[in-house]
């Protein structure tokens, strides 16, 4: 009778240990699902944080003498080489608050980690500003017209109003015009000053040296080359390197070029620099690597690490519980065996 009771007790303990293992596994699965949900929530919060309230930029219409006009915010993606919305589109209309016009650039696709230029256009008169570089760091900033005019890079017979940001360090886009003048201030992120110079030396289009020679006004090729290199702020070595790449090793020898100011933005890809035309969607078609991938990659890595850590900790805790239960069952079984042998000897 006692043997039967002990056998039943031992069987019961074995059943309970199996149930405990199953319960532990279920808890681990639930914990993993909870960790995954937490990571998803964190990812969603991260997305919200990256976009915030959008990318609202502003323009002081009074500074351009455009009070009461319909102001359009034309934005061009330098990396992709395309406009975000067609010139004149209703999507580009700013919202007026007195003379200050606001526009949420994220509504047409402006995102973190990329550089654009914006042209403020008076739809009523077709007047426009020169290309002003921008990115999401310009959110909340207000652009204004300085009172200066800038030569249109594509058509030297036209000019645009110079616009600048009140706070951002980004300025009017640096470019070489069709007749060999250097305009603007800030080198775009998708090129360098030397790359712009190399394109000028080799291009057969309106952005090239050949076209500029047609409007040289008595200047020699060397004089134009030296003038452009100096205006760009290229060092002698940068200029010589560009001339060599362009197959013009003997040109521009009598240089008076200035030392580089270090403002050149180093990028991996080259491309031509083209300006805006009145009422058109012209712009640089050259492409460069985007910094957003690094940001998203970092976010993904962080999320993955969070999930892995949460699941790992949960499994370790449950594993210890199961181990204790199994040890208890083994001790109990050993006790039963010992007791049974003692009874048999008696």
C-alpha positions as CSV (number, residue, x, y, z in Angstrom):
1,X,0.0,0.0,0.0
2,X,2.8,2.4,0.9
3,X,4.7,1.5,-2.3
4,X,1.6,2.4,-4.3
5,X,1.2,5.8,-2.6
6,X,4.8,6.7,-3.0
7,X,4.6,5.7,-6.7
8,X,1.6,7.9,-7.2
9,X,3.3,10.7,-5.3
10,X,6.4,10.4,-7.5
11,X,4.3,10.3,-10.7
12,X,2.4,13.4,-9.5
13,X,5.7,15.3,-9.0
14,X,6.9,14.4,-12.4
15,X,3.6,15.6,-14.0
16,X,3.9,18.9,-12.0
17,X,7.5,19.4,-13.2
18,X,6.4,19.0,-16.8
19,X,3.6,21.5,-16.3
20,X,6.0,23.9,-14.7
21,X,8.3,23.7,-17.7
22,X,5.4,24.4,-20.0
23,X,4.2,27.3,-17.9
24,X,7.8,28.7,-17.9
25,X,8.0,28.5,-21.7
26,X,4.6,30.3,-22.0
27,X,5.9,33.1,-19.8
28,X,9.0,33.5,-22.0
29,X,6.9,33.7,-25.1
30,X,4.6,36.3,-23.5
31,X,7.7,38.2,-22.3
32,X,9.2,38.2,-25.9
33,X,5.9,39.5,-27.3
34,X,5.8,42.2,-24.7
35,X,9.4,43.2,-25.6
36,X,8.6,43.2,-29.3
37,X,5.6,45.5,-28.6
38,X,7.7,47.8,-26.5
39,X,10.3,48.0,-29.3
40,X,7.5,48.8,-31.8
41,X,6.2,51.5,-29.6
42,X,9.7,53.0,-29.2
43,X,10.2,52.9,-33.0
44,X,6.9,54.7,-33.4
45,X,7.9,57.3,-30.9
46,X,11.2,57.6,-32.7
47,X,9.5,58.3,-36.0
48,X,7.3,60.9,-34.4
49,X,10.3,62.5,-32.8
50,X,12.2,62.6,-36.1
51,X,9.4,64.4,-37.9
52,X,8.2,66.4,-34.9
53,X,5.6,69.0,-36.1
54,X,6.9,68.8,-39.6
55,X,9.4,71.3,-41.2
56,X,7.7,74.7,-41.2
57,X,9.7,77.4,-42.8
58,X,8.8,81.1,-43.1
59,X,9.3,84.0,-45.5
60,X,9.1,87.7,-44.9
61,X,7.1,89.0,-47.9
62,X,7.6,92.6,-46.8
63,X,11.3,92.3,-47.3
64,X,10.7,91.6,-51.0
65,X,7.9,94.2,-51.3
66,X,5.4,91.4,-51.9
67,X,2.9,92.2,-49.1
68,X,-0.5,90.7,-49.8
69,X,0.7,88.5,-52.7
70,X,0.3,84.8,-53.1
71,X,3.7,83.3,-52.1
72,X,4.8,79.9,-53.3
73,X,7.6,77.8,-51.7
74,X,9.2,76.0,-54.6
75,X,11.6,73.3,-53.2
76,X,14.1,71.2,-55.1
77,X,15.8,68.0,-53.9
78,X,19.5,68.3,-54.7
79,X,20.4,64.7,-54.0
80,X,17.5,63.2,-56.1
81,X,17.8,66.0,-58.8
82,X,14.1,66.7,-58.9
83,X,11.5,69.1,-57.7
84,X,9.1,68.0,-54.9
85,X,6.1,69.6,-56.5
86,X,5.7,71.3,-59.9
87,X,6.4,75.0,-60.3
88,X,3.2,76.9,-59.7
89,X,1.5,74.1,-57.9
90,X,-1.2,75.0,-55.3
91,X,0.5,72.6,-52.9
92,X,3.3,75.2,-52.6
93,X,1.2,78.1,-51.4
94,X,2.2,79.6,-48.0
95,X,-0.2,80.6,-45.3
96,X,-0.1,84.3,-44.5
97,X,0.0,85.8,-41.0
98,X,0.5,89.5,-41.8
99,X,3.6,89.7,-44.0
100,X,5.0,86.4,-42.7
101,X,4.2,83.4,-44.8
102,X,4.5,79.9,-43.4
103,X,4.8,76.5,-45.2
104,X,5.3,73.0,-43.8
105,X,7.8,71.6,-46.2
106,X,7.3,68.0,-44.9
107,X,3.9,67.9,-46.6
108,X,5.7,67.6,-50.0
109,X,8.5,65.3,-48.9
110,X,11.2,67.2,-47.1
111,X,12.9,64.8,-44.7
112,X,15.9,64.7,-42.3
113,X,19.4,64.1,-43.7
114,X,18.9,65.7,-47.1
115,X,19.6,69.1,-48.6
116,X,17.3,71.1,-50.8
117,X,17.0,74.6,-52.1
118,X,13.9,76.8,-51.9
119,X,12.8,79.6,-54.2
120,X,10.2,82.0,-53.0
121,X,7.9,82.9,-55.8
122,X,5.4,85.8,-56.1
123,X,2.7,84.0,-58.1
124,X,0.9,87.3,-58.8
125,X,4.0,89.0,-60.5
126,X,6.1,85.9,-61.3
127,X,9.0,87.5,-59.4
128,X,11.2,85.1,-57.6
129,X,14.2,84.8,-55.2
130,X,17.5,83.1,-55.9
131,X,18.0,79.5,-54.7
132,X,18.4,79.4,-51.0
133,X,19.8,76.1,-49.5
134,X,17.8,74.5,-46.8
135,X,17.3,71.3,-44.7
136,X,15.3,70.3,-41.7
137,X,17.5,72.4,-39.4
138,X,15.9,75.4,-41.0
139,X,12.5,74.5,-39.4
140,X,11.1,77.5,-37.7
141,X,13.5,79.9,-39.4
142,X,12.4,82.9,-41.5
143,X,13.9,83.9,-44.8
144,X,14.1,87.4,-45.9
145,X,15.3,89.4,-49.0
146,X,18.5,91.4,-48.5
147,X,17.9,93.9,-51.2
148,X,20.6,92.5,-53.5
149,X,20.1,90.8,-56.8
150,X,21.9,87.7,-58.1
151,X,22.6,86.7,-61.7
152,X,20.6,83.7,-62.9
153,X,23.1,80.9,-63.4
154,X,21.3,79.7,-66.6
155,X,20.3,83.0,-68.2
156,X,22.6,85.9,-67.5
157,X,20.0,88.3,-68.8
158,X,17.8,87.5,-65.8
159,X,18.4,88.1,-62.1
160,X,16.7,87.1,-58.8
161,X,16.3,88.6,-55.4
162,X,18.9,87.4,-52.9
163,X,17.3,85.6,-49.9
164,X,18.9,84.5,-46.6
165,X,17.9,82.9,-43.4
166,X,17.7,84.9,-40.2
167,X,19.4,82.1,-38.2
168,X,20.6,79.2,-40.4
169,X,24.2,79.1,-41.6
170,X,23.0,77.9,-45.0
171,X,23.0,80.6,-47.6
172,X,22.4,81.3,-51.3
173,X,23.6,78.4,-53.4
174,X,27.1,78.8,-54.8
175,X,27.2,78.4,-58.6
176,X,29.1,79.3,-61.7
177,X,26.9,81.2,-64.2
178,X,26.7,80.7,-67.9
179,X,29.1,83.5,-68.6
180,X,31.7,82.5,-66.0
181,X,30.7,84.5,-63.0
182,X,30.6,82.9,-59.5
183,X,27.4,83.7,-57.5
184,X,26.0,82.7,-54.2
185,X,27.8,81.7,-51.0
186,X,27.2,78.2,-49.7
187,X,28.5,75.1,-51.6
188,X,25.8,72.5,-51.9
189,X,26.3,69.3,-50.0
190,X,26.1,67.2,-53.2
191,X,29.3,68.6,-54.7
192,X,32.6,70.4,-53.8
193,X,34.0,73.7,-55.1
194,X,36.7,71.8,-57.0
195,X,34.1,69.5,-58.6
196,X,32.1,72.6,-59.7
197,X,35.3,74.0,-61.3
198,X,36.0,70.7,-63.1
199,X,32.5,70.6,-64.5
200,X,32.9,74.2,-65.7
201,X,36.1,73.3,-67.4
202,X,34.8,70.3,-69.2
203,X,31.1,71.0,-69.9
204,X,29.9,71.8,-73.4
205,X,26.7,73.2,-72.1
206,X,25.7,76.6,-70.8
207,X,27.5,75.8,-67.5
208,X,30.8,75.4,-69.2
209,X,34.0,77.3,-70.2
210,X,33.2,77.1,-73.9
211,X,29.9,79.0,-73.4
212,X,31.6,81.5,-71.1
213,X,34.2,82.2,-73.9
214,X,31.3,83.4,-76.1
215,X,30.7,86.2,-73.7
216,X,34.3,86.8,-72.6
217,X,34.4,90.5,-73.6
218,X,38.0,90.3,-74.7
219,X,39.2,88.0,-71.8
220,X,41.4,85.1,-72.6
221,X,40.6,81.5,-71.6
222,X,43.4,81.7,-68.9
223,X,41.9,84.9,-67.5
224,X,38.5,83.3,-67.2
225,X,39.9,80.1,-65.6
226,X,41.9,82.1,-63.1
227,X,39.0,84.4,-62.3
228,X,36.6,81.5,-61.6
229,X,39.2,79.5,-59.5
230,X,39.9,82.6,-57.5
231,X,36.2,83.4,-56.9
232,X,35.6,79.9,-55.7
233,X,38.5,80.2,-53.3
234,X,40.4,77.2,-54.7
235,X,44.0,76.6,-53.6
236,X,46.7,76.4,-56.2
237,X,46.9,72.6,-55.7
238,X,43.1,72.2,-56.1
239,X,43.2,74.3,-59.2
240,X,46.1,72.4,-60.7
241,X,44.4,69.1,-59.9
242,X,41.2,70.2,-61.6
243,X,43.0,71.4,-64.7
244,X,44.9,68.1,-65.0
245,X,41.6,66.1,-64.7
246,X,40.1,68.4,-67.4
247,X,43.1,67.9,-69.7
248,X,44.1,71.6,-69.4
249,X,47.5,71.2,-67.7
250,X,48.9,74.2,-69.6
251,X,46.0,76.5,-68.9
252,X,45.7,78.9,-66.1
253,X,49.4,79.0,-65.3
254,X,49.4,82.6,-64.4
255,X,47.2,82.1,-61.4
256,X,46.4,84.6,-58.7
257,X,43.9,82.2,-57.1
258,X,43.2,82.5,-53.4
259,X,43.9,79.9,-50.7
260,X,40.9,77.8,-49.9
261,X,38.8,79.0,-47.0
262,X,38.1,75.4,-45.9
263,X,34.4,75.9,-46.6
264,X,34.3,73.2,-49.2
265,X,32.0,70.3,-48.3
266,X,33.6,67.0,-49.0
267,X,31.3,64.5,-50.7
268,X,31.7,61.3,-52.6
269,X,29.9,62.1,-55.9
270,X,30.3,64.9,-58.4
271,X,27.9,66.7,-60.6
272,X,27.2,69.8,-62.5
273,X,25.8,72.9,-60.9
274,X,22.9,74.5,-62.6
275,X,20.7,77.3,-61.6
276,X,17.0,78.0,-61.7
277,X,15.3,79.5,-64.7
278,X,12.3,81.7,-64.3
279,X,9.2,79.6,-63.8
280,X,11.1,76.4,-64.4
281,X,12.2,73.3,-62.5
282,X,15.9,73.5,-63.3
283,X,18.6,72.5,-60.8
284,X,21.5,70.2,-60.2
285,X,21.0,66.6,-61.4
286,X,24.1,65.3,-59.6
287,X,23.6,62.9,-56.7
288,X,25.3,62.3,-53.4
289,X,25.0,59.9,-50.5
290,X,22.3,60.7,-47.9
291,X,23.0,60.9,-44.2
292,X,19.6,59.6,-43.3
293,X,20.7,56.0,-43.8
294,X,23.1,56.3,-41.0
295,X,20.4,57.7,-38.8
296,X,17.9,55.0,-39.6
297,X,20.6,52.4,-39.3
298,X,21.4,53.7,-35.8
299,X,17.7,53.6,-34.9
300,X,17.3,50.0,-36.1
301,X,20.4,48.9,-34.2
302,X,19.1,50.5,-31.0
303,X,15.7,48.8,-31.4
304,X,17.3,45.4,-32.1
305,X,19.5,45.8,-29.0
306,X,16.6,46.7,-26.8
307,X,14.5,43.7,-28.0
308,X,17.4,41.2,-27.6
309,X,18.2,42.5,-24.1
310,X,14.6,42.2,-22.9
311,X,14.1,38.7,-24.2
312,X,17.5,37.5,-22.9
313,X,16.8,38.7,-19.3
314,X,13.4,37.1,-19.3
315,X,14.6,33.7,-20.5
316,X,17.4,33.7,-17.9
317,X,15.0,34.3,-15.0
318,X,12.5,31.6,-16.1
319,X,15.4,29.1,-16.7
320,X,16.5,29.4,-13.1
321,X,12.9,28.7,-11.9
322,X,12.7,25.6,-14.0
323,X,16.1,24.4,-12.8
324,X,15.0,24.7,-9.1
325,X,11.8,22.8,-9.8
326,X,13.6,20.0,-11.6
327,X,16.2,19.8,-8.8
328,X,13.4,19.5,-6.3
329,X,11.8,16.6,-8.2
330,X,15.2,14.8,-8.4
331,X,15.7,15.2,-4.7
332,X,12.2,13.9,-4.0
333,X,12.8,11.0,-6.3
334,X,16.1,10.1,-4.6
335,X,14.3,10.2,-1.3
336,X,11.6,7.9,-2.5
337,X,14.2,5.4,-3.9
338,X,16.1,5.5,-0.6
339,X,13.0,5.0,1.4
340,X,11.9,2.1,-0.8
341,X,15.2,0.3,-0.5
342,X,15.2,0.7,3.3
343,X,11.7,-0.8,3.5
344,X,12.8,-3.8,1.3
345,X,15.8,-4.5,3.5
346,X,13.6,-4.3,6.6
